[in-house]
Amino acid sequence: MLSKIKSVLKSCVDNWQATLYLLVIILVIVLTVFSSIDEASTRTSAHLPARHTTTAGTRYILNTNTYKFHYPSCGSVRMMNESNLIEFTGSREEVIARGYDPCGKCNP
């Protein structure tokens, strides 16, 4: 991609259309990077309420890859791959009995 930008830049010294094309490519790259960062940082806060306890028990987020469990507000949840994320409501003992270990960060 960088070599393409360099070649376009060399040819666009006197060509305003090529310069505009190059700026559009750079803008698309920058917007793509920033949108993926924004999605990762807001994914869990949009989907998971801050309340941890309900009448049925405490809400936990289970990571099926690492076998760690977290509070929904834990920063580690934001970094989890969604395919490894399971919501669970119950007691701490139930989660441990399923083979999960508590997160070292939020210590549920």
C-alpha positions as YAML, in Angstrom:
chain: A
units: angstrom
residues:
- id: 1
  name: MET
  ca: [0.00, 0.00, 0.00]
- id: 2
  name: LEU
  ca: [2.85, 2.38, 0.87]
- id: 3
  name: SER
  ca: [4.59, 1.76, -2.46]
- id: 4
  name: LYS
  ca: [1.34, 2.59, -4.27]
- id: 5
  name: ILE
  ca: [1.05, 5.84, -2.33]
- id: 6
  name: LYS
  ca: [4.67, 6.73, -3.15]
- id: 7
  name: SER
  ca: [4.18, 6.05, -6.86]
- id: 8
  name: VAL
  ca: [0.99, 8.11, -6.94]
- id: 9
  name: LEU
  ca: [2.73, 10.91, -5.04]
- id: 10
  name: LYS
  ca: [5.57, 11.04, -7.60]
- id: 11
  name: SER
  ca: [3.13, 11.30, -10.48]
- id: 12
  name: CYS
  ca: [0.83, 13.86, -8.88]
- id: 13
  name: VAL
  ca: [3.16, 16.83, -8.61]
- id: 14
  name: ASP
  ca: [1.33, 18.67, -11.40]
- id: 15
  name: ASN
  ca: [-1.81, 16.53, -11.45]
- id: 16
  name: TRP
  ca: [-4.48, 17.75, -9.01]
- id: 17
  name: GLN
  ca: [-6.74, 14.72, -9.64]
- id: 18
  name: ALA
  ca: [-4.04, 12.29, -8.55]
- id: 19
  name: THR
  ca: [-3.37, 14.44, -5.48]
- id: 20
  name: LEU
  ca: [-7.04, 14.35, -4.58]
- id: 21
  name: TYR
  ca: [-7.08, 10.56, -5.11]
- id: 22
  name: LEU
  ca: [-4.10, 10.18, -2.76]
- id: 23
  name: LEU
  ca: [-5.78, 12.30, -0.08]
- id: 24
  name: VAL
  ca: [-8.94, 10.19, -0.32]
- id: 25
  name: ILE
  ca: [-6.90, 6.98, 0.13]
- id: 26
  name: ILE
  ca: [-5.17, 8.41, 3.20]
- id: 27
  name: LEU
  ca: [-8.50, 9.59, 4.64]
- id: 28
  name: VAL
  ca: [-10.07, 6.13, 4.19]
- id: 29
  name: ILE
  ca: [-7.11, 4.48, 5.93]
- id: 30
  name: VAL
  ca: [-7.25, 6.90, 8.87]
- id: 31
  name: LEU
  ca: [-11.02, 6.56, 9.27]
- id: 32
  name: THR
  ca: [-10.78, 2.76, 9.15]
- id: 33
  name: VAL
  ca: [-8.16, 2.71, 11.91]
- id: 34
  name: PHE
  ca: [-10.08, 5.13, 14.15]
- id: 35
  name: SER
  ca: [-13.42, 3.37, 13.67]
- id: 36
  name: SER
  ca: [-11.93, 0.01, 14.69]
- id: 37
  name: ILE
  ca: [-10.40, 1.59, 17.81]
- id: 38
  name: ASP
  ca: [-13.74, 3.20, 18.67]
- id: 39
  name: GLU
  ca: [-15.63, -0.09, 18.23]
- id: 40
  name: ALA
  ca: [-13.25, -1.94, 20.54]
- id: 41
  name: SER
  ca: [-13.46, 0.68, 23.27]
- id: 42
  name: THR
  ca: [-17.27, 1.05, 23.27]
- id: 43
  name: ARG
  ca: [-18.40, -2.49, 22.43]
- id: 44
  name: THR
  ca: [-18.95, -3.72, 25.95]
- id: 45
  name: SER
  ca: [-20.19, -0.48, 27.45]
- id: 46
  name: ALA
  ca: [-22.96, -0.34, 24.84]
- id: 47
  name: HIS
  ca: [-24.01, -3.97, 25.27]
- id: 48
  name: LEU
  ca: [-23.55, -4.58, 28.97]
- id: 49
  name: PRO
  ca: [-25.19, -2.52, 31.70]
- id: 50
  name: ALA
  ca: [-23.00, -1.43, 34.63]
- id: 51
  name: ARG
  ca: [-25.14, -3.24, 37.23]
- id: 52
  name: HIS
  ca: [-23.51, -6.48, 38.39]
- id: 53
  name: THR
  ca: [-26.22, -7.98, 40.59]
- id: 54
  name: THR
  ca: [-29.76, -9.02, 39.75]
- id: 55
  name: THR
  ca: [-32.40, -10.96, 41.64]
- id: 56
  name: ALA
  ca: [-31.10, -14.15, 39.98]
- id: 57
  name: GLY
  ca: [-27.49, -13.59, 41.09]
- id: 58
  name: THR
  ca: [-24.39, -11.71, 40.04]
- id: 59
  name: ARG
  ca: [-23.64, -11.02, 36.38]
- id: 60
  name: TYR
  ca: [-20.29, -12.23, 35.11]
- id: 61
  name: ILE
  ca: [-18.59, -12.31, 31.73]
- id: 62
  name: LEU
  ca: [-16.90, -15.63, 30.97]
- id: 63
  name: ASN
  ca: [-13.98, -15.91, 28.56]
- id: 64
  name: THR
  ca: [-14.23, -19.35, 26.98]
- id: 65
  name: ASN
  ca: [-10.67, -19.08, 25.65]
- id: 66
  name: THR
  ca: [-8.80, -18.26, 28.88]
- id: 67
  name: TYR
  ca: [-11.38, -19.67, 31.33]
- id: 68
  name: LYS
  ca: [-11.33, -16.43, 33.35]
- id: 69
  name: PHE
  ca: [-14.47, -14.68, 34.57]
- id: 70
  name: HIS
  ca: [-14.96, -10.94, 34.97]
- id: 71
  name: TYR
  ca: [-17.38, -8.27, 36.09]
- id: 72
  name: PRO
  ca: [-19.06, -6.67, 33.04]
- id: 73
  name: SER
  ca: [-17.29, -3.38, 33.79]
- id: 74
  name: CYS
  ca: [-13.79, -4.93, 33.79]
- id: 75
  name: GLY
  ca: [-11.38, -3.42, 31.27]
- id: 76
  name: SER
  ca: [-10.31, -6.89, 30.15]
- id: 77
  name: VAL
  ca: [-13.80, -7.54, 28.78]
- id: 78
  name: ARG
  ca: [-13.32, -4.78, 26.21]
- id: 79
  name: MET
  ca: [-10.29, -6.59, 24.80]
- id: 80
  name: MET
  ca: [-12.03, -9.98, 24.51]
- id: 81
  name: ASN
  ca: [-12.89, -11.47, 21.17]
- id: 82
  name: GLU
  ca: [-16.70, -11.56, 21.02]
- id: 83
  name: SER
  ca: [-16.67, -15.21, 20.01]
- id: 84
  name: ASN
  ca: [-15.08, -16.02, 23.39]
- id: 85
  name: LEU
  ca: [-17.52, -13.92, 25.46]
- id: 86
  name: ILE
  ca: [-20.43, -15.47, 27.38]
- id: 87
  name: GLU
  ca: [-22.71, -13.65, 29.83]
- id: 88
  name: PHE
  ca: [-23.53, -15.63, 32.97]
- id: 89
  name: THR
  ca: [-25.78, -14.81, 35.91]
- id: 90
  name: GLY
  ca: [-25.34, -16.81, 39.09]
- id: 91
  name: SER
  ca: [-23.05, -17.19, 42.07]
- id: 92
  name: ARG
  ca: [-19.28, -16.97, 42.13]
- id: 93
  name: GLU
  ca: [-19.15, -20.57, 43.33]
- id: 94
  name: GLU
  ca: [-21.16, -21.74, 40.30]
- id: 95
  name: VAL
  ca: [-18.71, -20.10, 37.91]
- id: 96
  name: ILE
  ca: [-15.71, -21.62, 39.71]
- id: 97
  name: ALA
  ca: [-17.43, -25.03, 39.66]
- id: 98
  name: ARG
  ca: [-17.62, -24.70, 35.84]
- id: 99
  name: GLY
  ca: [-13.81, -24.48, 35.75]
- id: 100
  name: TYR
  ca: [-13.34, -20.71, 35.48]
- id: 101
  name: ASP
  ca: [-10.82, -18.66, 37.50]
- id: 102
  name: PRO
  ca: [-11.47, -15.08, 38.69]
- id: 103
  name: CYS
  ca: [-9.83, -12.23, 36.80]
- id: 104
  name: GLY
  ca: [-6.80, -10.77, 38.54]
- id: 105
  name: LYS
  ca: [-7.83, -7.24, 37.55]
- id: 106
  name: CYS
  ca: [-11.45, -6.93, 38.75]
- id: 107
  name: ASN
  ca: [-11.27, -9.86, 41.22]
- id: 108
  name: PRO
  ca: [-14.93, -10.94, 41.03]
...
